[in-house]
Amino acid sequence: MLWRYEDYGALRPQILARLLTPELVPAIPEPPPANMGLTQMAYDWLIARAMEDSDADLRSLVREAWRKFPKTGDRAGLRLLEDDEYRRSAEAYAADLAALRAMTGVEFLAP
């Protein structure tokens, strides 16, 4: 069984139902958010604060930046590379998924 990482939330009930017995599914707690990442605004704020105080606790600054500038529909995600790099990465990801889907015995789940 294979699924895209970004589809896990939508597929979680189906995945659990396939991997566990029905009576175990309700016993599995919902996982906390993971890999939340920073917005571009949060990153810019973080870098400015870190440059002002080189002794600052970076972990605390990251948490503060994340709280101040959470990911919402109107805030751009972090983009450290040129657009061409993101395009090539997306193309490689799609090619990897296609190759995995083509393997014998692989069942690909999609929402």
C-alpha positions as CSV (number, residue, x, y, z in Angstrom):
1,M,0.0,0.0,0.0
2,L,1.4,3.4,-1.0
3,W,0.1,6.9,-0.7
4,R,1.4,10.4,-1.1
5,Y,2.6,11.9,2.2
6,E,0.4,15.0,1.7
7,D,-2.7,12.8,1.3
8,Y,-2.2,11.0,4.6
9,G,-4.7,13.1,6.5
10,A,-7.5,12.4,4.0
11,L,-6.6,8.7,3.7
12,R,-5.9,8.0,7.4
13,P,-9.3,6.3,8.1
14,Q,-8.9,4.1,5.0
15,I,-5.3,3.2,5.9
16,L,-6.1,2.4,9.5
17,A,-9.1,0.3,8.4
18,R,-6.9,-1.7,6.1
19,L,-4.0,-2.2,8.5
20,L,-5.9,-2.8,11.7
21,T,-8.9,-4.8,12.9
22,P,-12.1,-2.7,13.1
23,E,-12.1,-2.7,16.9
24,L,-8.6,-1.3,17.1
25,V,-9.2,1.7,14.8
26,P,-11.0,3.9,17.4
27,A,-8.1,3.2,19.8
28,I,-5.6,5.0,17.6
29,P,-5.4,8.7,18.6
30,E,-5.2,11.4,16.1
31,P,-1.6,12.4,15.7
32,P,-0.6,16.0,16.4
33,P,0.3,18.2,13.5
34,A,3.8,17.5,12.0
35,N,6.1,19.3,9.7
36,M,4.2,22.5,10.0
37,G,7.0,24.6,8.6
38,L,7.4,28.3,8.4
39,T,5.9,30.9,6.3
40,Q,8.1,33.3,4.3
41,M,7.0,36.0,6.8
42,A,8.0,33.9,9.8
43,Y,11.4,33.0,8.2
44,D,12.1,36.7,7.4
45,W,11.2,37.7,11.0
46,L,13.3,34.9,12.4
47,I,16.4,35.8,10.4
48,A,16.1,39.5,11.4
49,R,15.9,38.6,15.1
50,A,18.7,36.1,14.9
51,M,20.9,38.7,13.1
52,E,20.1,41.3,15.9
53,D,21.1,38.9,18.7
54,S,23.6,36.1,17.7
55,D,23.2,34.6,21.2
56,A,19.5,34.2,20.9
57,D,18.0,30.7,21.4
58,L,17.1,29.8,17.9
59,R,14.6,27.1,18.9
60,S,12.7,29.7,20.9
61,L,12.8,32.1,18.0
62,V,11.5,29.5,15.6
63,R,8.6,28.7,17.9
64,E,7.8,32.4,18.3
65,A,8.1,33.0,14.5
66,W,5.8,30.0,13.9
67,R,3.2,31.4,16.4
68,K,3.4,35.0,15.1
69,F,3.1,34.0,11.4
70,P,1.2,30.7,11.1
71,K,0.4,29.1,7.8
72,T,-2.9,30.4,6.5
73,G,-4.4,30.8,3.1
74,D,-3.1,34.3,2.7
75,R,0.5,33.7,3.8
76,A,3.1,32.3,1.4
77,G,5.0,29.2,2.4
78,L,8.8,29.4,2.8
79,R,10.5,29.6,-0.6
80,L,14.3,29.6,-0.3
81,L,15.0,28.4,-3.8
82,E,14.4,29.6,-7.3
83,D,11.1,28.7,-8.9
84,D,12.9,26.4,-11.4
85,E,14.2,24.3,-8.5
86,Y,10.7,23.8,-7.1
87,R,9.4,22.9,-10.6
88,R,12.2,20.3,-11.0
89,S,11.5,18.9,-7.6
90,A,7.8,18.5,-8.3
91,E,8.5,16.8,-11.6
92,A,10.9,14.4,-10.0
93,Y,8.4,13.6,-7.2
94,A,5.7,12.9,-9.9
95,A,8.1,10.6,-11.7
96,D,9.1,8.8,-8.5
97,L,5.4,8.2,-7.7
98,A,4.7,7.0,-11.2
99,A,7.6,4.5,-11.0
100,L,6.4,3.2,-7.6
101,R,2.8,2.9,-8.8
102,A,4.0,0.9,-11.8
103,M,5.7,-1.7,-9.6
104,T,4.1,-5.1,-9.3
105,G,2.1,-5.6,-6.2
106,V,1.8,-1.9,-5.3
107,E,-1.6,-0.6,-4.5
108,F,-1.7,3.2,-4.6
109,L,-4.2,5.0,-2.5
110,A,-5.6,8.4,-3.4
111,P,-8.3,10.5,-1.7
